[in-house]
Amino acid sequence: MKTRLIIMLALVFAGLTGFISSCKDSTANPAGAAGAKQKTGVLLVNHGSRSATWRQALLDLEASAKDSILAGGDVHGVKTAFMEYNEPSIATRLKEFDAEGCTDVIIVPVFLTVSPHSFDDIPTIIGQKEDPQSMEVLKIEKIERYTPKAKTHITPLLDFTDIVQKNILRRVKAISKDTANEGLVMIAYGDETYTKEWSALLNGVGEYVKANAGINAHAHGWCGHIAHYNPDSTTVAINRVLSKKPKAIVVPVLVAHDEMFQVKIIGDGINKIENVAEKITYKPDAILPDPNVTNWVINISREYVMKVQNRTAQK
């Protein structure tokens, strides 16, 4: 009897020890055996704006792409983050993905071309980089940095495609009235550090419109920090075209509509032109909405999901 009791107690103790050990393993890896399984989130990152209209366009972009990205079952969730001015911020969204147990987050920057935001700020915010100048700017602007537990993967920008060219061509054709007598003026945000790259993008767009719409004069100007948010850059660009053509089509090369840019800055620059009603055709629209941008978000997300999966499978 005594021997049987000792054996029973030993079995109970062994069971408890195994249970405690399994609990410890579960705490170290909350997902258990499934913890090794890849769980991927997609984060669409944009600049952010004080304009509700601008922000809504980016949220609409997420809504238009979300179902298709999730359809394959390989993506856990799709979110949007605003780099500055607004919540949810990049840090907030990455914390959410961490809380949801994501192993990987694919970051899709919805930016037209390279800038310190895409090249320095975003990588610094997410812990991929420690650029001193960017760190100081983020500190001054009170933008939170957060290095997630999940691995982060940043996709290329829109200028790696022909989407911007096709977008501007479509918008020009929609408002053009007399191609032989019109020139194209493109007004973009611009960037002091990467002016060469921005100018190359816009010159390429201008040549694309020339080849496909027959408007053979084009110029560009800036409405962002590089121009100190001054409308004069718009006026100068318009006059450059009007020196060659009697009329100008002005197109904002901006991701979304922000009243300060399309209405105030660009609008004020246009209004400085004499006989403006006769010489200028202008629609204060933006790149978004555009089905091609939606498809790009879907396709680049899928492409990077596959890359992450293949990389994981090879380990």
Secondary structure, 3 states (H helix, E strand, C coil): CHHHHHHHHHHHHHHHHHHHHHHHHHHHCCCHHHHHCCCEEEEEEECCCCCHHHHHHHHHHHHHHHHHHHHCCCEEEEEEEECCCCCCCHHHHHHHHHHCCCCEEEEEECCCCCCHHHHHHHHHHCCCCCCHHHHHHHHHCCCCCCCCCCEEEECCCHHHCCHHHHHHHHHHHHHCCCHHHEEEEEEECCCCCCHHHHHHHHHHHHHHHHHHHCCCCEEEEECCHHHCCCCHHHHHHHHHHHCCCCEEEEEEECCCCCHHHHHHHHHHHHHCCCCHHHHEEECCCCCCCCHHHHHHHHHHHHHHHHHHHHHHHHC
